[in-house]
Amino acid sequence: MSKMHRHSSHGPLRTPGRRAVLGGAAAAAAGFALAGCGSDDGDDEPKGRKKGEKIKLTFWSWVPGIDKPVELWNSKNPEVQVKVEKVSAVDGAQYAKMHAAIKSGNPPDLGQIEYPVVPSFLIDNGLLDLTKYGVESYKDKFVGWQWQQSVFGKAVYAVPQASGPMGLFIRQDLFDEWGVEPPATWDDYEAAAKAIRKKGAWIETFSATNGNRFAGLAWQAGASWFGAEGDTWTVSIDDEPTRKVADYWEALVKQKLIKTIPDRQNAWYKDVQTGAIASWLGASWGDALLVGNAPKTSGKWRVVPMPQWKKGDGAFANWGGSTTAVFAKSTYPKDALAFAIWLNTDPESIKLLIDNGYGTPAAKQGYTTSQLDVHKDFMGGQEYSKVFDAASKGVDTSWRWGPSTDTLYQRLGDAFTAALGDGGSFRSVLKKVQGETISDLKEKGLKVTAG
């Protein structure tokens, strides 16, 4: 990790303390104004870059091929060079590293942070409010709901990059060989799982540690894990839609119709490569993941819409989606913001990001849907991005994330892993994690109630 300059923040400008910010986040989620401001942190305004001065910014990211647009930026901006440091995205390792760097006073200038996790960085005052550096002048360049994911009250804490509308990747060759129709509903999905299991393969895995995907499944079912009224957060992880999802997957596990290995790890990649696993509930960025880890299956995959709870419902969800955020201690926030805006709006940068599979762009312009079909040959010639584009229009955009989502994912992972090990019910997981999440928020000094 390269040594970062300390950001001396905000001189005459006053920053809200973490409780005010997160209380304000609750207020903003409920449609009210930002709660009051906390005390000044007493530091000076960052010195910024002098004319002609050459600086280096550090950017932590795990996005495949992120180095390509960064190289382009560096070739065009000799005075502001950006160094990419890759961080692991397995089981939230990147966020643990970022939080540790914040606490040690040595974070990078910029970081790749998924939408669900942005609020957790407000707790330790880890991100810079970009409004004082003119970020709002770029608002109209981005898809509205993605922009709002990083807005709390009047503060904007990150620049949106991409979303991950979900769909079902299937091995079309195997489905055809076995006479299995792509499932239109979750009942169809269970029937397909049974048919595929009879052929000695598996339709999928229930990955206990993948809380991000489980959240997407709950989202599609109509769950609302976080809400707010005034400055009080409401936690509703143990709600009826999520129970329905938990019951469904528990039944598949108990019938031995799906595997229970972690997805996106070596054993899973081997199963995907060999056809032992014949489908994957993934997101729009998943094409690059399959290409990179199952190259011998080229031409055999297709994408179909996510199964519905009721045929024809048209309900979808996102898995992931991320931002480019500027950390609060960046010495050169104006230059960091300029890079973040360029990275996510410049057509050349967007093309390079698309080519390397970063998801569905947050920018409104600078690309076409057909450009997203980067791996069309791998998908057997299918214009598969049309499936994800349609899915993105069916996402319930009222869904809101709450503080400590990264901790929530870890708790879900621990509880689901334990349930798989001792035969505990998935509903007990929801009840346990609901209680733990409420306790977590209260320990952070936030007002919270059970939904």
C-alpha positions as CSV (number, residue, x, y, z in Angstrom):
1,M,0.0,0.0,0.0
2,S,1.5,3.3,-1.0
3,K,1.6,6.1,1.6
4,M,-1.2,8.6,1.2
5,H,-1.2,12.2,2.1
6,R,-3.5,13.1,4.9
7,H,-6.6,15.0,3.9
8,S,-7.1,18.1,6.2
9,S,-10.7,18.6,5.7
10,H,-13.1,21.4,5.6
11,G,-11.8,24.6,7.3
12,P,-14.7,26.9,7.5
13,L,-17.1,24.3,6.1
14,R,-18.7,22.1,8.7
15,T,-19.0,18.3,8.3
16,P,-21.8,16.3,9.9
17,G,-20.6,13.8,12.5
18,R,-21.3,10.1,11.8
19,R,-24.5,10.0,13.9
20,A,-25.9,13.1,12.1
21,V,-25.0,11.7,8.7
22,L,-26.6,8.3,9.3
23,G,-29.5,9.8,11.1
24,G,-29.8,12.1,8.1
25,A,-29.6,9.1,5.9
26,A,-32.6,7.7,7.6
27,A,-34.4,11.0,7.2
28,A,-33.4,11.2,3.6
29,A,-34.6,7.7,3.0
30,A,-38.0,8.7,4.4
31,G,-38.1,11.9,2.3
32,F,-37.2,14.3,5.0
33,A,-34.3,16.8,5.2
34,L,-30.9,16.0,6.5
35,A,-30.6,16.0,10.2
36,G,-28.4,18.7,11.8
37,C,-24.7,19.0,11.5
38,G,-22.1,17.9,14.0
39,S,-19.1,19.7,15.1
40,D,-16.2,20.8,12.8
41,D,-13.3,18.4,12.8
42,G,-10.9,21.3,13.2
43,D,-8.7,20.6,10.2
44,D,-7.8,22.9,7.4
45,E,-9.0,22.7,3.8
46,P,-6.9,20.3,1.7
47,K,-4.1,22.2,-0.1
48,G,-5.1,20.9,-3.5
49,R,-2.8,20.8,-6.5
50,K,-0.8,23.8,-7.6
51,K,-0.8,24.8,-11.3
52,G,1.7,22.5,-13.1
53,E,2.2,20.3,-10.1
54,K,2.4,16.6,-10.8
55,I,0.6,14.3,-8.4
56,K,-0.3,10.6,-8.0
57,L,-3.7,9.3,-6.9
58,T,-4.2,5.8,-5.7
59,F,-7.4,3.9,-6.7
60,W,-8.4,0.6,-5.1
61,S,-10.6,-1.6,-7.3
62,W,-11.4,-5.2,-8.3
63,V,-13.2,-4.4,-11.6
64,P,-11.8,-6.6,-14.4
65,G,-9.7,-4.5,-16.8
66,I,-10.0,-1.3,-14.8
67,D,-6.3,-0.7,-15.6
68,K,-7.2,-0.1,-19.2
69,P,-9.2,3.1,-18.8
70,V,-6.8,4.2,-16.1
71,E,-4.0,3.9,-18.6
72,L,-6.0,6.0,-21.0
73,W,-6.5,8.7,-18.4
74,N,-2.8,8.7,-17.5
75,S,-1.8,9.1,-21.2
76,K,-4.1,12.2,-21.4
77,N,-3.3,13.7,-17.9
78,P,0.4,13.7,-17.3
79,E,0.0,15.9,-14.3
80,V,-2.5,13.7,-12.5
81,Q,-1.5,10.1,-12.6
82,V,-3.7,7.4,-11.2
83,K,-2.2,4.1,-9.8
84,V,-4.6,1.1,-9.6
85,E,-4.2,-1.3,-6.7
86,K,-6.3,-4.4,-7.1
87,V,-8.1,-5.6,-4.0
88,S,-9.9,-8.9,-3.4
89,A,-13.7,-8.9,-3.7
90,V,-14.1,-12.3,-2.0
91,D,-16.3,-12.3,1.0
92,G,-16.0,-8.5,1.5
93,A,-12.2,-8.6,1.9
94,Q,-11.9,-5.3,0.0
95,Y,-14.1,-3.4,2.4
96,A,-12.4,-4.8,5.5
97,K,-9.1,-3.5,4.0
98,M,-10.7,-0.1,3.2
99,H,-12.1,0.3,6.7
100,A,-8.8,-0.7,8.2
101,A,-7.0,1.8,6.1
102,I,-9.4,4.6,7.1
103,K,-8.9,3.8,10.8
104,S,-5.1,3.8,10.4
105,G,-5.3,7.2,8.6
106,N,-3.9,5.8,5.4
107,P,-6.7,5.2,2.9
108,P,-6.3,5.5,-0.9
109,D,-7.6,8.5,-2.7
110,L,-10.4,6.6,-4.5
111,G,-12.1,3.3,-4.1
112,Q,-14.5,1.0,-5.8
113,I,-17.5,0.7,-3.4
114,E,-20.7,-1.1,-4.2
115,Y,-24.0,0.7,-3.7
116,P,-25.1,-1.4,-0.7
117,V,-21.9,-0.6,1.2
118,V,-21.8,3.2,0.8
119,P,-23.7,3.9,4.0
120,S,-21.2,1.8,6.1
121,F,-18.4,4.1,5.1
122,L,-20.4,7.1,6.5
123,I,-20.2,5.6,9.9
124,D,-16.5,6.1,10.2
125,N,-16.6,9.4,8.1
126,G,-14.6,7.6,5.5
127,L,-16.0,9.3,2.3
128,L,-15.8,12.8,1.1
129,D,-19.0,14.9,0.6
130,L,-18.5,15.8,-3.1
131,T,-21.0,18.5,-3.3
132,K,-18.5,21.2,-2.2
133,Y,-16.4,20.2,-5.2
134,G,-19.2,20.6,-7.8
135,V,-20.4,17.0,-8.2
136,E,-24.0,18.0,-8.6
137,S,-23.3,19.7,-11.9
138,Y,-22.8,16.2,-13.3
139,K,-26.1,14.7,-11.9
140,D,-27.9,14.7,-15.2
141,K,-25.2,12.5,-16.8
142,F,-26.3,9.5,-14.7
143,V,-29.4,7.2,-14.4
144,G,-31.5,8.8,-11.6
145,W,-31.9,5.9,-9.3
146,Q,-28.3,5.0,-9.4
147,W,-27.3,8.5,-8.6
148,Q,-29.6,8.5,-5.6
149,Q,-27.9,5.4,-4.1
150,S,-25.0,7.6,-2.8
151,V,-27.1,10.7,-1.9
152,F,-28.0,11.3,1.8
153,G,-29.8,14.4,2.5
154,K,-28.0,17.1,0.5
155,A,-24.7,15.3,0.5
156,V,-23.3,13.2,-2.4
157,Y,-20.7,10.6,-1.4
158,A,-19.8,8.8,-4.6
159,V,-20.0,8.8,-8.4
160,P,-22.2,6.0,-9.8
161,Q,-20.4,3.6,-12.1
162,A,-22.6,0.6,-13.0
163,S,-25.5,-1.6,-11.9
164,G,-26.0,-5.3,-12.0
165,P,-29.5,-6.2,-13.1
166,M,-30.0,-10.0,-12.6
167,G,-30.8,-12.8,-15.0
168,L,-30.3,-16.5,-15.4
169,F,-27.3,-17.8,-17.3
170,I,-28.0,-21.3,-18.7
171,R,-26.0,-23.9,-20.5
172,Q,-28.3,-24.0,-23.5
173,D,-26.6,-27.1,-24.9
174,L,-27.2,-29.1,-21.8
175,F,-30.8,-27.8,-21.3
176,D,-31.5,-28.9,-25.0
177,E,-29.8,-32.2,-24.6
178,W,-31.8,-33.0,-21.4
179,G,-35.1,-31.6,-22.7
180,V,-35.3,-28.9,-20.0
181,E,-37.0,-25.7,-20.7
182,P,-35.6,-22.4,-19.3
183,P,-37.7,-21.8,-16.2
184,A,-40.1,-18.9,-16.4
185,T,-41.2,-19.2,-12.7
186,W,-39.7,-20.4,-9.5
187,D,-41.9,-23.4,-9.6
188,D,-40.5,-24.1,-13.1
189,Y,-37.0,-23.6,-11.6
190,E,-37.6,-26.4,-9.0
191,A,-38.9,-28.7,-11.7
192,A,-35.8,-28.0,-13.9
193,A,-33.6,-28.6,-10.8
194,K,-35.2,-32.1,-10.4
195,A,-34.8,-32.9,-14.1
196,I,-31.1,-31.8,-14.2
197,R,-30.4,-33.7,-11.0
198,K,-31.7,-36.9,-12.7
199,K,-29.0,-36.4,-15.3
200,G,-26.3,-36.3,-12.7
201,A,-25.7,-32.6,-12.7
202,W,-26.9,-29.6,-10.7
203,I,-28.9,-26.6,-11.7
204,E,-27.1,-24.3,-9.2
205,T,-25.6,-23.8,-5.8
206,F,-26.9,-22.1,-2.7
207,S,-23.8,-20.1,-1.7
208,A,-24.1,-19.5,2.0
209,T,-21.6,-16.7,2.0
210,N,-23.2,-14.7,-0.9
211,G,-25.4,-12.3,1.0
212,N,-25.3,-9.9,-1.9
213,R,-27.1,-12.4,-4.2
214,F,-29.5,-13.4,-1.4
215,A,-30.4,-9.7,-1.0
216,G,-31.2,-9.6,-4.8
217,L,-33.5,-12.6,-4.5
218,A,-35.3,-11.0,-1.5
219,W,-35.4,-7.7,-3.4
220,Q,-37.1,-9.4,-6.4
221,A,-39.7,-11.0,-4.1
222,G,-40.8,-7.6,-2.7
223,A,-38.7,-7.4,0.4
224,S,-37.7,-4.1,2.0
225,W,-34.9,-4.6,4.4
226,F,-34.3,-1.0,5.4
227,G,-36.7,1.9,5.8
228,A,-36.8,5.0,7.8
229,E,-39.1,7.5,9.5
230,G,-37.7,10.7,10.7
231,D,-34.2,9.9,12.0
232,T,-35.0,6.3,12.9
233,W,-34.0,3.3,10.8
234,T,-36.4,0.3,10.4
235,V,-34.8,-3.1,9.9
236,S,-37.1,-5.7,8.2
237,I,-34.8,-8.5,7.2
238,D,-37.2,-11.1,8.7
239,D,-40.1,-9.9,6.6
240,E,-42.6,-12.1,4.7
241,P,-41.1,-11.8,1.2
242,T,-37.6,-12.8,2.6
243,R,-39.1,-15.7,4.5
244,K,-40.7,-16.9,1.2
245,V,-37.3,-16.8,-0.5
246,A,-35.6,-18.5,2.5
247,D,-38.2,-21.3,2.6
248,Y,-37.8,-21.8,-1.2
249,W,-34.0,-22.3,-1.1
250,E,-34.1,-24.3,2.1
251,A,-36.5,-26.7,0.4
252,L,-34.1,-27.1,-2.6
253,V,-31.2,-27.8,-0.3
254,K,-33.1,-30.3,1.8
255,Q,-34.3,-32.1,-1.4
256,K,-30.6,-32.2,-2.4
257,L,-31.5,-30.5,-5.7
258,I,-28.7,-27.9,-5.5
259,K,-25.2,-27.8,-4.3
260,T,-24.1,-25.7,-1.3
261,I,-20.5,-24.8,-2.3
262,P,-19.5,-21.2,-2.4
263,D,-20.0,-19.6,-5.8
264,R,-17.2,-17.8,-7.7
265,Q,-14.5,-19.9,-6.0
266,N,-12.3,-22.7,-7.5
267,A,-14.7,-25.7,-6.9
268,W,-17.6,-23.8,-8.4
269,Y,-15.6,-22.6,-11.4
270,K,-14.6,-26.3,-12.0
271,D,-18.3,-27.3,-11.9
272,V,-19.2,-24.5,-14.3
273,Q,-16.4,-25.5,-16.7
274,T,-17.3,-29.2,-16.7
275,G,-21.1,-28.7,-16.9
276,A,-21.6,-30.2,-13.4
277,I,-23.5,-27.0,-12.7
278,A,-25.7,-26.0,-15.6
279,S,-26.9,-22.5,-14.8
280,W,-26.2,-19.5,-12.6
281,L,-28.4,-16.8,-11.2
282,G,-26.0,-13.9,-11.9
283,A,-25.9,-10.3,-12.9
284,S,-25.1,-8.4,-16.1
285,W,-21.4,-8.3,-15.3
286,G,-21.4,-12.1,-15.1
287,D,-20.6,-12.6,-18.8
288,A,-16.9,-11.6,-18.2
289,L,-16.7,-13.9,-15.2
290,L,-17.9,-16.9,-17.2
291,V,-15.6,-16.1,-20.1
292,G,-12.6,-15.8,-17.8
293,N,-13.3,-18.9,-15.8
294,A,-15.0,-21.3,-18.2
295,P,-13.4,-20.6,-21.6
296,K,-14.0,-24.1,-22.9
297,T,-17.8,-23.6,-22.7
298,S,-17.8,-20.8,-25.3
299,G,-20.9,-20.7,-27.5
300,K,-22.9,-22.8,-25.1
301,W,-24.4,-20.2,-22.8
302,R,-27.5,-18.0,-23.1
303,V,-29.2,-15.5,-20.8
304,V,-32.9,-15.8,-19.9
305,P,-34.9,-13.6,-17.5
306,M,-34.9,-14.2,-13.8
307,P,-37.7,-16.7,-12.8
308,Q,-40.8,-15.0,-11.5
309,W,-42.9,-15.9,-8.4
310,K,-45.9,-15.5,-10.6
311,K,-45.7,-15.9,-14.4
312,G,-45.5,-12.6,-16.2
313,D,-44.8,-10.5,-13.1
314,G,-41.8,-8.8,-14.5
315,A,-40.1,-8.3,-11.2
316,F,-36.3,-8.1,-11.1
317,A,-33.5,-6.9,-8.9
318,N,-29.8,-5.9,-8.9
319,W,-26.8,-7.8,-7.6
320,G,-24.1,-5.3,-6.8
321,G,-23.6,-2.2,-8.8
322,S,-20.8,0.1,-7.7
323,T,-19.5,3.6,-7.4
324,T,-16.2,5.4,-7.6
325,A,-15.9,7.1,-4.2
326,V,-13.3,9.7,-3.0
327,F,-12.0,9.0,0.5
328,A,-12.2,11.7,3.0
329,K,-8.5,12.1,3.5
330,S,-7.6,12.6,-0.1
331,T,-5.2,15.5,-0.4
332,Y,-6.4,16.3,-3.9
333,P,-10.2,15.9,-3.9
334,K,-10.9,18.0,-7.0
335,D,-8.5,16.0,-9.1
336,A,-9.9,12.7,-7.6
337,L,-13.5,13.8,-8.5
338,A,-12.4,14.8,-12.0
339,F,-11.0,11.4,-12.5
340,A,-14.1,9.7,-11.1
341,I,-16.4,11.7,-13.4
342,W,-14.2,11.0,-16.5
343,L,-14.0,7.3,-15.7
344,N,-17.7,6.9,-15.6
345,T,-18.9,9.2,-18.4
346,D,-16.2,9.5,-21.0
347,P,-17.2,7.3,-24.1
348,E,-13.7,5.9,-24.5
349,S,-13.5,5.0,-20.9
350,I,-17.0,3.4,-20.9
351,K,-16.1,1.4,-23.9
352,L,-13.0,0.0,-22.2
353,L,-15.0,-0.8,-19.1
354,I,-17.7,-2.5,-21.1
355,D,-15.1,-4.5,-23.0
356,N,-13.8,-5.9,-19.7
357,G,-17.3,-6.6,-18.3
358,Y,-18.1,-4.1,-15.5
359,G,-21.9,-4.3,-15.7
360,T,-24.5,-1.9,-17.0
361,P,-23.2,1.6,-17.1
362,A,-24.7,4.3,-14.8
363,A,-24.1,6.9,-17.5
364,K,-27.1,7.9,-19.6
365,Q,-25.0,8.4,-22.7
366,G,-21.8,7.3,-24.3
367,Y,-22.7,3.8,-25.3
368,T,-25.4,1.6,-26.9
369,T,-27.0,-1.5,-25.6
370,S,-25.4,-3.5,-28.4
371,Q,-22.0,-2.4,-27.1
372,L,-22.7,-4.4,-23.9
373,D,-22.8,-7.6,-26.0
374,V,-19.1,-7.9,-25.6
375,H,-19.1,-11.7,-25.4
376,K,-21.8,-12.3,-28.0
377,D,-19.9,-15.2,-29.5
378,F,-19.5,-16.8,-26.0
379,M,-23.3,-16.5,-25.7
380,G,-23.9,-18.3,-28.9
381,G,-24.6,-15.1,-30.9
382,Q,-27.4,-14.0,-28.5
383,E,-28.0,-10.3,-28.0
384,Y,-28.1,-11.1,-24.3
385,S,-27.8,-7.5,-23.0
386,K,-31.4,-6.9,-24.1
387,V,-32.4,-9.4,-21.3
388,F,-30.5,-7.3,-18.7
389,D,-31.7,-4.0,-20.2
390,A,-35.3,-5.2,-19.8
391,A,-34.6,-6.5,-16.3
392,S,-33.2,-3.1,-15.2
393,K,-36.6,-1.5,-16.1
394,G,-38.3,-4.0,-13.7
395,V,-36.3,-3.3,-10.6
396,D,-38.1,-1.9,-7.6
397,T,-36.2,1.3,-7.3
398,S,-37.7,2.1,-3.9
399,W,-35.3,-0.4,-2.3
400,R,-32.9,1.3,0.1
401,W,-29.7,0.1,1.7
402,G,-28.9,0.7,5.3
403,P,-25.7,1.2,7.4
404,S,-23.4,-1.8,7.9
405,T,-24.5,-3.8,4.9
406,D,-21.1,-5.3,4.6
407,T,-21.4,-6.5,8.2
408,L,-24.9,-7.7,7.4
409,Y,-23.6,-9.9,4.6
410,Q,-21.0,-11.4,6.9
411,R,-23.7,-12.2,9.5
412,L,-25.9,-13.8,6.8
413,G,-22.9,-15.8,5.6
414,D,-22.1,-17.1,9.1
415,A,-25.7,-17.9,9.9
416,F,-26.4,-19.7,6.6
417,T,-23.2,-21.6,6.9
418,A,-24.1,-22.7,10.4
419,A,-27.6,-23.7,9.3
420,L,-26.3,-25.8,6.4
421,G,-23.9,-27.5,8.9
422,D,-26.4,-28.3,11.7
423,G,-29.6,-28.5,9.7
424,G,-31.1,-25.3,11.2
425,S,-33.9,-23.6,9.4
426,F,-33.3,-20.7,7.1
427,R,-36.0,-18.8,8.9
428,S,-34.0,-18.9,12.0
429,V,-31.2,-17.3,10.0
430,L,-33.4,-14.4,9.2
431,K,-34.5,-13.9,12.8
432,K,-31.0,-14.1,14.1
433,V,-29.5,-11.7,11.6
434,Q,-32.4,-9.3,12.1
435,G,-31.6,-9.1,15.8
436,E,-27.9,-8.8,15.2
437,T,-28.4,-6.0,12.6
438,I,-30.6,-4.0,15.0
439,S,-27.9,-4.4,17.7
440,D,-25.2,-3.4,15.3
441,L,-27.0,-0.1,14.4
442,K,-27.8,0.7,18.0
443,E,-24.1,0.2,19.0
444,K,-23.3,2.8,16.4
445,G,-25.5,5.3,18.1
446,L,-28.3,5.1,15.6
447,K,-32.0,5.0,16.4
448,V,-33.5,1.8,15.1
449,T,-36.6,-0.3,15.4
450,A,-37.7,-3.7,14.1
451,G,-40.0,-3.7,11.1
